């Protein structure tokens, strides 16, 4: 395994572990784990006597993990499909250099064809 | 900092939208200028947009307070892709977050102002000042993360207080901030560590990427 991938995996495990521990500790302490956004929106509704409304359609809380998983899969497929191009772009000095290189590769293929014939 | 639809009056929603317009124009110009100069800029911008989307919707439980909240990620994005471009990608991220029940379409301007403008510019400003004062890169980036995070929530509280209780502004500003603050301080410390680590790592491996944000690594 590459060192970079190993570090990413280790970081992911640490972050997941910290979140799981926090959730477990809070659950055992009988705390609600409510989001502060919801708490403050609730405070604002209460103090100003108005009601939060949803003008945008959105997925339910139970469906959020499914939605995020789908988004992750689609994003992963797109990034994976384009990965060579993206990483190559990172190394190349410019797009011009990339196109020059692809032209050279095309030229090499044509030369090989001619030699084969 | 995701203020829901229906909380602020339409006049206040329009006001925050209007306040964002000049920053969006500057952001689009910055993106156009930098992507013409460097083809590597656009993929990095897209990557930062995705990072801001995920970081700012990711509720992390804080055991001390028994509630959860999220970091913002915008100071990190500002250091890498520039402050005004970050305003644009933050608006896009906030727009998509409305589909998972975070924030709202009428309050998009207010949410963009708190997270994309106030949080980004103060975080990035502190980074630039500290770099000019020859502070280490990791420390400058970490302070940017901490300040950007806290200022985002201070601004959100201000938006609610001024929009709902302008006559008793300070009292309600403090009250709303107390809804966020105790949970947000540990997360802002986490954002200090995260931003410092990410920027230092990128600077060690690909120093030219840190220079995208306008301040050279060296």
Interface residues (C-beta under 8 A of the other chain):
Chain A: X19 X21 X22 X23 X25 X26 X29 X31 X32 X33 X34 X35 X36 X37 X39 X40 X41 X43 X44 X45 X47 X48 X50 X51 X52 X53 X54 X55 X56 X57 X58 X59 X61 X64 X67 X68 X75 X86 X89 X90 X94 X95
Chain B: X1 X2 X3 X4 X5 X6 X7 X39 X40 X43 X50 X59 X60 X61 X62 X63 X65 X66 X67 X68 X69 X98 X99 X100 X101 X102 X104 X105 X106 X156 X157 X160 X164 X165 X172 X175 X176 X179 X180 X183 X184 X206
